[in-house]
Each structure stands twice: as structure tokens, then as C-alpha cells.
């Protein structure tokens, strides 16, 4: 069974408390092992590892026998056990760690916003008594982080355009145009490229609405629309709109093993093609090198078999 890093382990405080109870009873590790009816060669060594915190996942029977041999009670380590059980569940801690890894590149204020969003989502699911899988929570947080990155890039480009158009730097003058740019971005994200007519109609409607509200001149709105569309198309071609932050931490050795395995598979496929490629039946089969090529349509026949054995 897979265990997470946040699972129960013997902490330094618990290990020191157990050692203190044994010394209070005036017992050595060997004597305590005999009282626990653990008389194997490694029994004293196991107690030494327990008292130094090296036993990763101790069983309840081991701790109970230890306390029984020391003539102690669970009450004497209850505060340390309660400190562990009052923590959030293990899956909750691991989910938060994965989210922290995915948003580590964001500015601090955006990190806080993603964490608050995740906390509200989890609390809402708990209130509504519906199960929200950790994987789903991580995906939502990653997509929100990606949206923040895209929005920051959009706002930077809009600020440069407004400077070029010599729009006053006051929030009253720039905020309507910025909101219009965000609205255009939302329309582009919600409508697919295949729905070009629908997209154009919604964009024209947005321009007309902005003109009625006096958000800016028609020239300014058209320039903002053109800028947002160009930026969207550029990011879409480069695949940045589908770039969701990953929460996986792949170590160097593991990555190297994956690469070696793929390389070995490709080399084996090349060797198979080199051996079988000159056979007409193999070429007719589309380059498949399975045992099925000996069957069907009469098989290869003994002549091909002898030829193959002579090559090998």
C-alpha cells in the first residue's frame, strides 16, 4: 500500500518520550525486549531504531508492548498522539503540497488568491456533502494559476497600447478600456476558432455596447480589439493557452530511466524492421512484426523461414 510523507511516523518528541519511559523503568533495551517477548537477534536493535525515530511506520502492537514492558500507560504519550490526529487528513496535506508546487512561480499575492480559491472550493464541497477528488482540486488550482499568468500578460500589453494611444494614466480613463480588453479575451476563449461567425458577432456586439457606455472612442476600442485578437492567436499557436502548470516533481534518475526505456524500445523496433523489412509479406502487412504474419494469407512458408534462419 502506498504511503504518503504525511503519514504517521515516530517523531523526535515521541522517540524521546519512549526512551524516557524505559529509563524511568530502569530497563535496558535487551531487558525490555525480553519483557516484550521479542527474543530474536534483532529485537534490541528494533527497539533502538524505535527510540531513535528510524522505524517509519510502527504498528500499534509494537507501541503497546513497549508501554506494557515499561509499565506505562497510553495517557503518558497521549498529548503527542493528539497532536498528530488533530492535523488535517493526509490526502488534504498532500493536495496542498501539490498545489504549492504548481503555483511556486506565481507572485505572492496571486499565490494567496489561488490558495483561498482552493480553500473555498473544498469548504463548499464539504458543506454540500459532495466528494471533490484531490486530482480535481489540483487541476482547478493549476488552471486558475494559468489564467492569472495569461491575464498578467494581457494587462501588460494593454498598458503598453494605452501608453501608445496617449490615454491618461488615471484609473477613470484606463479602466473601461482594460475591462473591454478582458471581455474580448473572454469571448475569444469561450468561442472556438471553428465558430468564426459567432465569434465575430459577439465581438461586434461587445464593441457596440462599449460605444453606448462611452468606454472610449471607436478607434481606441478597435485598437484594443485588434491587440487582444493578435495576442490570443499568438498564444494559441504557441500552445500557451493549453499550458497548465504541472504539479509533478520528476527526479533526475527517474527521468533518465524513462528516456532509456523509450530509447531501447525504439532501437528494438528498428532492429525488427532491419531483419524483416526485406520480406514481401512483411511489407504487405504494413511493417508489423507480430507472430500473426506467419499465419493468414497462407503464411510465410518454409522458404522464408530458412532465409530468416540463415540471416540470424
Secondary structure, DSSP 8 states (H G I E B T S, - for coil): ----TTS----HHHHHHHHHHHHHTT--HHHHHHHTT--STTHHHHHHHHHTT--SS--HHHHHHHHHHTT--GGGGHHHHHHHHTS--HHHHHHHHHHHHHTTTS-HHHHHHHHHHHHHHHHHHHHTT----HHHHHHHHHHHHHHHHHHHHHHHHHHHHHHHTT--SSHHHHHHHHHHHHHHHHHHHHS-TT-HHHHHHHHHHHHHHHHHTT-S-HHHHHHHHHHHHHHHHHHHHTT-TT---------HHHHHHHHHHHHHHHHHHHHHHHHHTT-HHHHHTTS--SGGGGSSTT-S-HHHHHHHHHH-
